[in-house]
């Protein structure tokens, strides 16, 4: 059942739902550390993404983590490529093509690249 439900999660809808709830992704938000608020926000996101499926909160959170982690890997690789002095010829544009990359750019300020 869970595998079937995870396949029907609309990633674009999930990303938009999380983006509207800054407390879920912005550490500097004053409610970010409030577990009760975040739990309520995740329930809202789950209801937006998979209406009528109260058990979907964990699935939605796992999918979000997967999307965020992939974005972080691509974003970090792109930034490190720029900082290392790699020329335009060294980085293939297709290396960073991913359907959700542009939609997740709101997370770029939360990505801390280490020296």
HELIX and SHEET records of a PDB file:
HELIX    1   1 UNK A    2  UNK A    7  1                                   6    
HELIX    2   2 UNK A   11  UNK A   19  1                                   9    
HELIX    3   3 UNK A   22  UNK A   24  5                                   3    
HELIX    4   4 UNK A   35  UNK A   49  1                                  15    
HELIX    5   5 UNK A   54  UNK A   56  5                                   3    
HELIX    6   6 UNK A   57  UNK A   83  1                                  27    
HELIX    7   7 UNK A   93  UNK A   96  5                                   4    
HELIX    8   8 UNK A  103  UNK A  110  5                                   8    
END                                                                             
